[in-house]
Amino acid sequence: MILALTGAATAYGCGIARDVPMAELTSFRIGGPADLMITLPDVEAAAAVNGICEAENWSRLWLGRGSNLLVSDTGFRGVVLRLSNGSMPKRLDETRLSCFAGVTLPSLSRFAQLQGLTGLEFACGIPGSVGGAVLMNAGAYGGCMADVLESVTILRGDRAVDVPAAELELGYRHSKLMQTGEPVVAATFRLRAGDPAAIDARMTELLTARREKQPLEYPSAGSFFKRPEGYFAGALIEQCGLKGYAVGDAEVSAKHAGFIVNKGSATCTDVQKLAQHVRRTVKHETGVLLQPEVRLIGEDWYPPED
Ligand SMILES: Cc1cc2nc3c(=O)[nH]c(=O)nc-3n(C[C@H](O)[C@H](O)[C@H](O)COP(=O)(O)OP(=O)(O)OC[C@H]3O[C@@H](n4cnc5c(N)ncnc54)[C@H](O)[C@@H]3O)c2cc1C
């Protein structure tokens, strides 16, 4: 079975690796080994490999930059399909850009700035790929993917299918793709003409704000919890006196309580125990039940009664 998959992957110019530590592929620097990883250079390769995975019933994890993941210490049993970040976006016309979904948000937003197109400034400091960002409807500083996304190309088996953004049910850190599991392999954005210098100035302002407020010096997956309606997760956690609270090397950041950081050799179990303590304390003290924004891979950690 594995031979058909790796044979096709090789024929399409993909990278293949076995027993890859997920800690090396995630911004949290946490996670045990994945059985197999295939790095996909383009839509054609992604479609061919996905078709075989589907036909052979492989358990799949679609991976972008691993910046919103907490992977189990035992890793992932199956194949990690990672979109390469090696290609450039393309300008389609006056206001539209398209790209392979492995392109990172910082490079996409810089490309747009250099082209004199405004709308993607919000994304310049989000360290994810376009595919992961569409799935999560990533956003910051008042903007989100839904504001600028025109359409995506997704995979159904070995077929690439174009879908308008309006059909993705994009909401706060949500898309329909979370239910369907269909991977995004390309995206088209509709932006507006703007002044490159003004766009650059706004990007610098946003990157500076991030450096000042976020613990970027430590590995993390960004905000660990979603923003509960009417509150900020970080403010609630701080209000409960949990800033700096740690389990092993996993710590509620002393700089921004919405982040859980890895101070060195935190395990997934450490983060899980810490997150559960935070959830229970915040629920007990404020009545608000925090929901994780970070995607948990490998196990179901949160007990149903929570
Ligand atoms: C320091 C820091 C700051 C951050 N700031 C923000 C922020 O301001 N706003 C924000 O929204 N997020 C933020 N994040 C979180 C994260 O960067 C975003 O959620 C990002 O969109 C995830 O993209 P990714 O490529 O890293 O996805 P991954 O972490 O690789 O994957 C996340 C989810 O998307 C799925 N996925 C990945 N690629 C695809 C694909 N091609 N098709 C379908 N599904 C796919 C994965 O299976 C997984 O379920 C931050 C993270 C860090 C570490």
The ligand as an SDF file (V2000), in Angstrom:
LIG
                    3D

 53 58  0  0  0  0  0  0  0  0999 V2000
    2.8970   33.7420   17.2750 C   0  0  0  0  0  0  0  0  0  0  0  0
    1.5800   33.3860   16.6420 C   0  0  0  0  0  0  0  0  0  0  0  0
    0.6740   34.3870   16.3600 C   0  0  0  0  0  0  0  0  0  0  0  0
   -0.5680   34.0630   15.7690 C   0  0  0  0  0  0  0  0  0  0  0  0
   -1.4380   35.0740   15.5090 N   0  0  0  0  0  0  0  0  0  0  0  0
   -2.6250   34.7660   14.9380 C   0  0  0  0  0  0  0  0  0  0  0  0
   -3.5640   35.8040   14.6400 C   0  0  0  0  0  0  0  0  0  0  0  0
   -3.3150   36.9850   14.8630 O   0  0  0  0  0  0  0  0  0  0  0  0
   -4.7490   35.4470   14.0970 N   0  0  0  0  0  0  0  0  0  0  0  0
   -5.0650   34.1540   13.8110 C   0  0  0  0  0  0  0  0  0  0  0  0
   -6.1640   33.8960   13.3050 O   0  0  0  0  0  0  0  0  0  0  0  0
   -4.1950   33.1590   14.0770 N   0  0  0  0  0  0  0  0  0  0  0  0
   -2.9940   33.4330   14.6300 C   0  0  0  0  0  0  0  0  0  0  0  0
   -2.1170   32.4210   14.9000 N   0  0  0  0  0  0  0  0  0  0  0  0
   -2.5000   31.0170   14.6380 C   0  0  0  0  0  0  0  0  0  0  0  0
   -2.1320   30.4910   13.2430 C   0  0  0  0  0  0  0  0  0  0  0  0
   -1.0000   31.1580   12.7180 O   0  0  0  0  0  0  0  0  0  0  0  0
   -3.3000   30.6000   12.2600 C   0  0  0  0  0  0  0  0  0  0  0  0
   -4.4250   29.8660   12.7110 O   0  0  0  0  0  0  0  0  0  0  0  0
   -2.9090   30.0800   10.8770 C   0  0  0  0  0  0  0  0  0  0  0  0
   -3.9360   30.3970    9.9810 O   0  0  0  0  0  0  0  0  0  0  0  0
   -2.6710   28.5650   10.8320 C   0  0  0  0  0  0  0  0  0  0  0  0
   -2.0980   28.2640    9.5660 O   0  0  0  0  0  0  0  0  0  0  0  0
   -1.0940   27.0430    9.4170 P   0  0  0  0  0  0  0  0  0  0  0  0
   -0.7090   26.9450    7.9990 O   0  0  0  0  0  0  0  0  0  0  0  0
    0.0430   27.1700   10.3770 O   0  0  0  0  0  0  0  0  0  0  0  0
   -2.0300   25.8500    9.8150 O   0  0  0  0  0  0  0  0  0  0  0  0
   -1.6330   24.5430   10.6160 P   0  0  0  0  0  0  0  0  0  0  0  0
   -1.3070   24.8990   12.0260 O   0  0  0  0  0  0  0  0  0  0  0  0
   -0.6300   23.7700    9.8510 O   0  0  0  0  0  0  0  0  0  0  0  0
   -3.0310   23.7870   10.6070 O   0  0  0  0  0  0  0  0  0  0  0  0
   -4.1490   24.3420   11.2870 C   0  0  0  0  0  0  0  0  0  0  0  0
   -5.4060   23.5950   10.8490 C   0  0  0  0  0  0  0  0  0  0  0  0
   -5.5950   23.8230    9.4650 O   0  0  0  0  0  0  0  0  0  0  0  0
   -5.5800   22.5870    8.7470 C   0  0  0  0  0  0  0  0  0  0  0  0
   -4.9420   22.8450    7.4760 N   0  0  0  0  0  0  0  0  0  0  0  0
   -3.6610   23.2270    7.2450 C   0  0  0  0  0  0  0  0  0  0  0  0
   -3.4700   23.3970    5.9270 N   0  0  0  0  0  0  0  0  0  0  0  0
   -4.6460   23.1130    5.3240 C   0  0  0  0  0  0  0  0  0  0  0  0
   -5.0870   23.1070    3.9780 C   0  0  0  0  0  0  0  0  0  0  0  0
   -4.2730   23.4200    2.9780 N   0  0  0  0  0  0  0  0  0  0  0  0
   -6.3770   22.7660    3.7230 N   0  0  0  0  0  0  0  0  0  0  0  0
   -7.2200   22.4450    4.7300 C   0  0  0  0  0  0  0  0  0  0  0  0
   -6.8590   22.4140    6.0220 N   0  0  0  0  0  0  0  0  0  0  0  0
   -5.5870   22.7590    6.3040 C   0  0  0  0  0  0  0  0  0  0  0  0
   -4.8190   21.6070    9.6260 C   0  0  0  0  0  0  0  0  0  0  0  0
   -5.1630   20.2660    9.3500 O   0  0  0  0  0  0  0  0  0  0  0  0
   -5.2660   22.0740   11.0090 C   0  0  0  0  0  0  0  0  0  0  0  0
   -6.5330   21.5570   11.3250 O   0  0  0  0  0  0  0  0  0  0  0  0
   -0.8720   32.7110   15.4830 C   0  0  0  0  0  0  0  0  0  0  0  0
    0.0660   31.7060   15.7500 C   0  0  0  0  0  0  0  0  0  0  0  0
    1.2840   32.0320   16.3170 C   0  0  0  0  0  0  0  0  0  0  0  0
    2.2700   30.9360   16.5940 C   0  0  0  0  0  0  0  0  0  0  0  0
  1  2  1  0
  2  3  1  0
  2 52  2  0
  3  4  2  0
  4  5  1  0
  4 50  1  0
  5  6  2  0
  6  7  1  0
  6 13  1  0
  7  8  2  0
  7  9  1  0
  9 10  1  0
 10 11  2  0
 10 12  1  0
 12 13  2  0
 13 14  1  0
 14 15  1  0
 14 50  1  0
 15 16  1  0
 16 17  1  0
 16 18  1  0
 18 19  1  0
 18 20  1  0
 20 21  1  0
 20 22  1  0
 22 23  1  0
 23 24  1  0
 24 25  2  0
 24 26  1  0
 24 27  1  0
 27 28  1  0
 28 29  2  0
 28 30  1  0
 28 31  1  0
 31 32  1  0
 32 33  1  0
 33 34  1  0
 33 48  1  0
 34 35  1  0
 35 36  1  0
 35 46  1  0
 36 37  1  0
 36 45  1  0
 37 38  2  0
 38 39  1  0
 39 40  1  0
 39 45  2  0
 40 41  1  0
 40 42  2  0
 42 43  1  0
 43 44  2  0
 44 45  1  0
 46 47  1  0
 46 48  1  0
 48 49  1  0
 50 51  2  0
 51 52  1  0
 52 53  1  0
M  END
$$$$
